[in-house]
Amino acid sequence: MKKNLVFAVIAALSLTACVGDLDQTPMADNVVNNVYGDPEYRMSALAKVYGAFSLVGQGGSGNADIDVNDAGASEFLRAWWSIQTVSTDECKCVWGDAWVAEIGGNAWTATKNDAVYATYTRGMMMIAFANDFLRNTSDDDPEVAVERAEVRFLRAYAYWVLLDCFGNPPFVTENDPVGAFKPAQTDAPTLFNWLRTELTELTSAASNLKAPHTQIYPRVDKGAAYGLLARLCLNHKTYLGTEDTSIYKTARDAAEEVCKAYTLCSDFSALFRGDNGENPDALKEIIYASCYDANKTQSYGGTSFFILAGKGEQYTLGIDGNWNGLVAGTESVVRFVGQGVVDKANVRDDKTPGDDKSVFMAVDKRALFSLSDCDSKTVDASNFSNGWHVVKYDNRIHGDESDAQPTAKYSSIDFPMIRLAEMYLIYAEAQARIDGGQTADAKAVGYIKDLQIRAGLTPTFSTVTLEDVFNEISREMFWEGQRRTTLIRFNRFSSADFLWPFKGGVKNGQGFARYMELFPLPSDDLLANDNLKQNPGYTN
């Protein structure tokens, strides 16, 4: 089913012209009569909504349908992951591109940045596709009603990204006019409350979404809606400015609904291999994924980017080429394996590669790092050989560690947008916050223990603190695009009290202005829509 849906995305691309981020014109003159009235075309339109986060345009991997300098950089996941990850302690990119220096040095401004622009624009395009689908269909047919509920979830995910990254985006639904329409601007509390209501409806007994973990992969069901509701409510203080214990309880309870329906994948690494969308073990845990296929979703975004930009020459990871870009710092690795193991780890010399992942996975199976191509463990802002290489994403089939497998030009790894382990962590964190910073709740403690046991550890603790949860998030969710959100929730993103190399643009790190916890709205939209005002702190 995964491959069929992915293929349908390609067919859907031929149905429409490019869509501007604020353009509410119907996507083709024959939408109502041909696309949505015919089941085959309607499914293609549904696939287009699903594929909005993973495709770059109609002309293949070298052509984008939005205005950025590099087509691969226009893809949603690559852009969103970059602003969520390269801006934090998890990753540095050593390329000289302007967007890289701005994001990596926490120095972005209202001037256009490709990664910021692509995140915003792709989010608005997803919303436009979803609104068009909802505008031209109804719940009269039970099958279409299920599809419409799925589209509402996908739109909600896009709006969550815009809320989290931009705070105050334009807001438009299927009920707004089409054509020359300028959406009004919303604000973070209003959008939070809309999302909470929308996701509560989608998880209710009256919802047309299928029960958790019952829909055919990769389509979504109530498990995904509960998962996004849990994430939204866990971060409510960021969006509302105040803390509410009752909302933490909503986060905890929503996470628990997911936990009832899914089980952990037995092998952590299987979640990030080239066959994860077909591997029954991985699919026990993946709740919502952005799908990739080396033959049909060809772009240099998504999981292709994670591998190629972070890969050295000593290993293939099932994909051709290496871009020598992304590195991790020692402080990240220490959280997995401890300072002693890091101190003893070997970098390469003239005759011998440095230590590979097996050395670090012997301590924690999630420690998917390599020093094979590294001359130093210390990150350098411009040298790929300095720092740790991350081998978490591997395009080879799970269970085969040889480099004899055929390599592909692009990745087939589906990216887990929501997975069960995150729900374990949300439950534990929410309960710890409810209990004042530390909890002995059996489920919360058990969930953290389960994650550590899968990682090969032997946990003995009986309580969990917020710091324990933070450290577990740092290991379990590493390089999964959530770091900025997590650091903001723990008051560590802009703060001078939590530093990492090159934070704030200096070698030893420094704090930066708190207004930069939101990104600026693109100047193109501000010029086109006089209802919009720039986020505080930024000037055009």
Secondary structure by P-SEA (a helix, b strand, c coil): caaaaaaaaaaaaaacccccccccccccccccccccccaaaaaaaaaaaaaccccccccccccccccccccccccaaaaaaaaacccccccccccccaaaaaaaaccccccccaaaaaaaaaaaaaaaaaaaaaaccccccaaaaaaaaaaaaaaaaaaaaaaacccccccccccccccbbbbbbbcaaaaaaaaaaaaaaaaccccccccccccccccccaaaaaaaaaaaaaacccccccccaaaaaaaaaaaaaaaaccccccccccccccccccccccccccccccccccccccccccaaaaaaaacccccccccccccccccccaaaaaacccaaaaaaccccccccccccaaaaaaacccccccccccccccccccccccbbbbcccccccccccccccccccccccccccccaaaaaaaaaaaaaaaaccccccaaaaaaaaaaaaaaccccccccccaaaaaaaaaccccccccaaaaaaaaccccccccccccccccccbbbcccccccccccaaaaaacccccccccccc
